């Protein structure tokens, strides 16, 4: 099944802000996109430009962890992410980037994979913020759809915020005094 290539660029008709009900993160998104609940009992949200087939989307969810994550956990986390990606059919990782800011651990992966007879493309941020894992996903139903809607996906990433309290929880100097 081939998706036709879209001409031009998508246009914003408005912008809305999503605020996690518990205040753990927020981001902005195109106001005419459709909101969906997430599968697998994930705490978060999914927004898609397509109401009938939301395979192109921006999603964010959060999970409570049993332990505090610190910068020294990066290698273990990286191994887990890579093992997970290796399980995706036809997965090809285009880029990898890992960042540390104090004890905030952020892994970014951009990759393609096969699902339901299509090659999809994703950009994933996985952030470990003290005892929280926050995941952001930008996915295109095809590589072409990923590229077409990318400015809007990038806007949601660029406006993603976590509250000051979580930033302080990852500060290595402050944690030294506990």
N, C-alpha and C positions, 0 to 999 in steps of 0.2 A: 504494500500500500504506500503510495507516494503522496506526500502533502504538497500542494502547490506552493511555490515561492511567493511570499507576499511582497508587494511593491510598497515603497515609501517607508515611513516610520510610524509606530504607534503614537497616539496623541493622548496626553493627559486631559481629562475633562474636569478633573477635580482631584483633591488629595484628602485622605482621611488618616487618622492616627489610630492604631491599635494599641491598647494598653492592656498588658497581662492583668487579669483580675486580682492577682496577689502583688502586683507592682514590681515584678522581677525583671521586666523588659518592656520596651515599646518600639514601634517602628511606624513609618508612614507607608501608605500604599495607594494605588489609584482607586478613587472612590466609586468608580463604576464596576469594579471587580466583584465577583461573587464570593461570599464567605461560606466555608464548609468546616464541619467538625473533623477531627483527625481520627483515624482508625487506631486500633490497638490500645485504647484507653490512654492515649497521649494527652497531656495537658498542653494545649496550644490551639493553633488556628491555621487554616489554609485559605489563601485567596487566589482566585483564578480568573482570567479574562473570559474563560469558557464556562458557561453555566451547565451545559449538557455533558461535557467530557473534560473534566478538570485535570488533564494530564500535564498541562502547562500551569505552573503555580509557584507562589512564594509561600512557604510555610515556616512556622516557628513553634518549637515546643520546649518544655523544660521538665527535667527530672530531678528529684531529690536524691542525693547520694548518701551512702552510709558513712563515708569518710571525708575528711577535708582533702582536697587535691592541692598539691604544691608543685612548684616548678620542677622539682626532681622526679616527678611522676611522668614527665613528658615521654621518655623512651617507652615506658610500658603502655601508655595511652596510644602512642604512634603505632606500636606493634598490633594493638587491638583494632585500630582503624584499618590498617593495611590488611589484616586477616579478614575483616568484614568485607572490604572491597573485593578481595580475591574470590569471594563467594558469589559475586554478581556475575551473571552470564555475560560473556563478551566484554568485560570491563577493561577499559583502557584509560589510565590516568593521564590527563594532559598536563596537570600541574599540581605540585605539592608545596605547601608553605606552612611552617610551624612558627608560632610567635609566643614569647613569654613577656608578660608585663607584671613584674612582681611575681605573685603566685597565680595570676590569671594565665591559663594555658589555652591557646587558640590553635586549632588545626584547620587548615583550609585545603579542600581538594576539589578539583574540577575534573570531571570524567564523563565518559560515555559508557553506556551499557545497553544490553538488549532486554526488552520486555514486551510481551504480547506481540511479537513480530516486528517491533519498531526499535530503532536505535534512538535512545533518549540521551539527553545531556543534562548534567547537574553540576551545580556549584554548592558545596556544603561547608558551612562554618560549624565546628563543634567547639564550644567554649566551656571550659571548666572554671567555675567561679566559686571558690571555696567549697561549699557542699552542694552546688547546683551544676548540672550539665544543661546547657542551652544549645539547641541545634537550630540553625537556619538553613533552609534549602531553597534554592532557585532551580526549577526544572523546566525544561522544554519537552513537549511531547515528542519532538524530533529535534535534530540539531538546528534545522532551519527556524523552527519556532523558538528555540532557545535564543538564537541570534536576533530574531525579529523583536522579541519582547525584552531583550537584555537591558535596554535603558531603564525600564520600569523595575526590573529585578535589582539592578544596581542602585536605583534610588532607595528601595526598601533597605538594602544593606547599608547604604550611606547614612540613613536616618535611624538605624538601630541604636538603641541606648539601653544601658543598664543603670540602675539607680546608684547614687553615691554610696549608700550603705554597702552594696556589694563590691564596689571598688575598694572601699576601706577594708573589707574582709580579705582582699587579696594582697594588701600592702605588706610586704615582708618586714619592713621596719616596725610597723605597728604590732604585727604578730609576735615580734621578738620580746615585747613587753608583757605578753600574757603569761 
